[in-house]
Amino acid sequence: MYRFFIFVGLALILSSVSCKTTKVTTVEQVAMEETDPFVDENGRVDYYNPLTWTLGYFKRERLMEYPHQEWFSAEYDNYIPESLYLNYLLDLRWDNVTITVVMGTWCSDSRREVPRFLKIMDIMDFPEEKISFIGTDTDKRSPIGGFEEMEIQRVPTFIFFVDNSEAGRIIEVPIASLEEDMVSILFTNKK
């Protein structure tokens, strides 16, 4: 009888630690379970996917979050502003200037010019609270009141205000460079 209990006990112990059937998972199955809604079939972020768009008013920090941080950091880090025009900008009075940046995170021009613009503003130590960011969809519409009156036809559009009056715009791509175009706008409206 003693041997019987030992046998049953060993059988129970062995059955509890025996190999169980495990699910075999392939790399493709794991990839499908962890699909990134922003990534296309080629493994790249699809910025035309509305899930990636930033619409309406937003803070600069949004551009440093996924899925935007990669393009933002690359352009910001690699851009070297033209020192001649940067020096002109540094000599200007900026306390009466505010700027509105209208962009589309889906737009390659916006993804190139906005980080460059922000690098210039950072070098100048321009107050972040004096820059407004507005995101649009591919039809250049944004869900904010009064947006139509801004008459945005291309993005990015940088709108410079001096003493609350529009002084000028840089639309889509600079004529010369961001910093040179800024000098042209702001020196013309120097007060």
C-alpha positions in Angstrom: 0.0 0.0 0.0 2.9 2.3 0.8 4.3 1.7 -2.7 1.0 2.5 -4.2 0.9 6.0 -2.6 4.5 6.7 -3.6 3.6 5.6 -7.2 0.5 7.8 -7.3 2.4 10.7 -5.7 5.2 10.5 -8.3 2.7 10.2 -11.1 0.9 13.4 -9.9 4.3 15.2 -9.5 5.4 14.1 -13.0 2.2 15.0 -14.6 2.2 18.5 -13.1 5.8 19.3 -14.4 5.6 17.4 -17.7 5.9 19.3 -21.0 2.8 21.0 -22.0 1.9 21.7 -25.6 3.1 25.2 -26.5 1.9 27.4 -29.2 4.4 27.8 -32.0 4.5 31.5 -33.1 6.2 32.6 -36.3 7.9 36.0 -36.8 5.1 36.9 -39.2 2.4 36.2 -36.6 4.2 38.3 -34.0 4.5 41.1 -36.6 0.8 40.9 -37.4 -0.1 41.0 -33.7 2.0 44.1 -33.1 1.1 46.0 -36.3 1.8 49.7 -36.1 -1.2 51.6 -37.5 1.1 54.3 -38.9 3.4 52.0 -40.9 2.6 51.0 -44.5 3.3 47.6 -46.1 6.9 48.7 -46.8 7.6 49.3 -43.1 7.7 53.1 -43.4 5.4 55.6 -41.7 2.7 56.6 -44.0 2.2 60.3 -43.4 -0.8 60.4 -45.7 -2.6 58.1 -43.3 -5.0 60.4 -41.4 -4.1 58.6 -38.1 -0.7 60.4 -38.3 -2.0 63.9 -38.9 -1.9 66.6 -36.2 -4.9 68.8 -36.7 -5.9 72.1 -35.1 -3.8 74.0 -32.5 -1.0 72.0 -31.1 2.2 72.4 -29.1 5.7 72.0 -30.4 6.2 68.9 -28.3 3.8 67.0 -30.5 6.4 67.1 -33.3 8.8 65.3 -31.0 6.5 62.4 -30.4 6.0 59.3 -32.4 5.5 59.2 -35.4 7.0 62.6 -36.0 10.2 62.7 -34.0 12.3 60.9 -36.6 11.8 63.5 -39.4 11.7 66.4 -36.9 15.1 65.5 -35.3 16.8 64.7 -38.6 15.9 68.1 -40.1 16.5 70.1 -36.9 19.9 68.5 -36.2 21.2 68.7 -39.7 20.2 72.3 -40.6 22.8 75.0 -40.4 21.3 78.5 -40.7 23.1 81.1 -42.7 25.1 83.1 -40.2 24.9 86.5 -42.1 21.1 86.5 -42.0 21.0 85.0 -38.5 23.1 87.9 -37.3 20.6 90.3 -38.9 17.8 88.5 -37.1 19.6 88.7 -33.8 19.8 92.5 -34.2 16.1 92.9 -34.5 13.6 93.8 -31.8 11.4 90.7 -31.3 9.2 91.7 -28.4 6.4 92.9 -30.7 6.6 89.9 -33.0 4.3 86.8 -32.9 4.3 84.0 -35.5 1.7 81.5 -36.6 2.9 78.3 -38.3 0.3 76.5 -40.4 1.6 73.0 -41.4 0.6 69.5 -42.4 2.4 66.7 -40.8 1.6 64.8 -44.0 3.4 67.4 -46.1 7.1 66.9 -47.0 7.7 70.6 -47.2 6.3 71.1 -43.7 8.4 68.2 -42.4 11.5 69.9 -43.9 10.9 73.6 -43.2 9.3 73.6 -39.7 12.2 71.9 -37.9 14.6 74.3 -39.7 12.5 77.3 -38.7 12.4 76.1 -35.1 16.1 75.7 -35.0 16.5 79.3 -36.1 14.0 80.4 -33.4 15.9 78.4 -30.8 19.2 79.9 -31.7 17.5 83.3 -31.3 16.0 82.3 -28.0 12.6 83.3 -29.3 9.9 82.7 -26.7 8.0 79.5 -27.5 4.7 81.0 -26.3 4.9 83.6 -29.1 4.6 80.8 -31.8 1.3 79.2 -32.6 1.1 75.9 -34.4 -1.9 74.9 -36.5 -2.1 71.5 -38.2 -4.2 70.9 -41.4 -5.4 68.0 -43.4 -4.5 67.4 -47.0 -7.2 69.8 -48.1 -5.6 72.5 -46.0 -8.5 72.6 -43.6 -8.2 72.8 -39.8 -10.9 72.4 -37.2 -10.4 75.8 -35.6 -12.7 78.8 -35.7 -11.7 81.5 -38.2 -9.3 79.3 -40.1 -10.8 80.1 -43.5 -10.0 83.8 -43.0 -6.3 82.9 -42.9 -6.6 81.9 -46.6 -4.1 79.1 -46.4 -3.5 77.5 -49.8 -0.1 75.9 -49.3 1.7 74.5 -46.3 3.8 75.3 -44.5 2.8 78.9 -44.1 4.7 81.0 -41.6 2.8 84.2 -40.8 4.7 87.0 -39.1 2.8 89.6 -37.0 4.4 92.8 -35.8 2.3 94.7 -33.2 -0.6 92.2 -34.0 -0.7 93.2 -37.7 0.4 90.7 -40.4 3.8 91.7 -41.7 4.4 88.9 -44.2 4.4 85.2 -45.0 6.7 82.5 -46.0 4.6 80.1 -48.1 5.5 76.5 -48.7 9.2 77.1 -49.5 11.4 80.1 -48.9 12.4 82.3 -51.8 16.0 82.4 -50.7 16.2 80.7 -47.2 14.1 80.9 -44.1 16.4 83.3 -42.4 16.9 85.5 -45.4 13.1 85.7 -46.1 12.5 86.4 -42.4 15.0 89.3 -42.6 13.2 90.6 -45.7 9.8 90.5 -43.9 10.9 91.9 -40.6 13.3 94.6 -41.7 10.6 96.0 -44.0 8.3 96.2 -41.0 11.0 97.3 -38.5 9.6 99.6 -35.8 
